[in-house]
Amino acid sequence: MAMLIDTSVFIAAERRHLDLDAVLAAHAHEPVALAAITASELLHGLHRAVTSAQRSSREAFVEYVLATLPVIPFDLVAARIHARLWAELASQGLTVGAHDLLIAATALGLGVPVASRDTRSFPLIPGLALVRW
């Protein structure tokens, strides 16, 4: 595993602000995946679609992503890292979104960076390498 992709990248791709296939092809030499919580976020967006056309389009996109990339589960290693980070950040008065913290803990447990377009939360997490896509 070389990199975890954050939901923000997939949202940009779905909205056609990013060519996901081109980015994945450019990083073909690096195995990429998504965290299980990212899969949940994508599926949540699918279930919140307002119109049937929007739902159909989102479903095709989400199922393509889930069929193309491996999904990494949240395991005990990530849980230990998550708990430590959560406590450290809280003691400093810093708040990071719960899902972003789960993604970061998963990436840190694997020793890989997170590919994201979110520059608000991830930079607060000590030791996390961040790649802007």
N, C-alpha and C positions, 0 to 999 in steps of 0.2 A: 504494500500500500504506500502510495507516495503523496496523496492529498485527499482531503475531504472537501466536498463542495457544499457550500451553504445555500440555504433556500433563496437568498437574494439573487444569486446567479441564475437559478432556475426561473425565478419570476421575471428577470430581465430577458431571458431567452423566450419565455412564453409571450412576453409583450413585444417581442421582435426588436429589442434594444441590444441584443447580443446573439450572435450566430453560434449556438451551442455545439453543433456538429463541427464547425470550423475550429472552435476552441479545443474541443476534445481531440480533434485530429492533430492540432498543433502540440498537444500534450500526450500524444499516443505512446510515447516512450515512458510515461509516468502513469502507473495504475492509479485511477481515481475512483472514489466511491462517495456515498452519502451516508450520514448517520441515520439511524432509525427515526429519530425525532424529525429529521428533515423530510423523510418519507411521510410522516404523519402530517407535517405542515402542508405539504403538497396535496395530500388527500383531503385535508380540511378545506383548502381552497376549492377543490373540486366540489365538495359537498355544499359549499356556500355559493355556488354559481347561481345567478339570478335567472337567466334564461336557459332554455334547453340547448340553444346553439352554443352559448358560453360553456355549459356543462359538457357538451359533446367535445368541444375543442379542448377544454382542460383535461378531460378524461383521456383523450388521445395523447396529449402531451405527457401527462403524469405516467400513464402506462408505458409510454416509450422510455421515459427516464428510468422507471423501475425495472424494465426489461433489459435496459442497456447497461446499467451500473449496479455494482454490488451494494447492498445495504448492510452497514456495520451495526451490530446490536450494541446496546448499552450494557456493559458487563461490570463485574466487580472491580476490575482495575479502574475503569472510567468512574465508577461510583466513588471509589476512594479519592480519586483526583478531584472529582466534582465537589465532594464534601469539604475537602481542604480549601479549594479555591473559593467556594461559597463563604466559608468562615473567614478566610483572609480578606476577601473583598468587603464583606460586611463590617469587619473590624476597622476598616479604613473609611467606612461610610460610602462605599461605592456599590452601585447596583447595576447588575448585568441581567438582561432578560433570561428567564429560566431556560428557555430553549437554546439560546446562544451559549449559555454555560454548559449545557449538556453536550452540545456540539464540540465546544472547546475541550471539555474533559475527554471526550472520545478521541479527538485528534491528539491531545497530549499523551493519552494512554498508548496510542499507536506510534507516537513520535513523528507525526506528520503535520504539515501546515493546513490551514483552512483557506480555501479559495472563496472569497466573498466580495461583495460590493458594499457591505456595511462597515463603515469606518467609525461607528459610534461605540459599539459594545466590545468588539473583539480586541481592540488595542488596549483595553483596560486589563486584560487577562495576562498575568505574568507568565513568561515563557512560551507563549503561543506565537508561532510564526504565522503571518498573514500574507496572503497573496491576493492582489486585486485583479479580478477578472472583469 
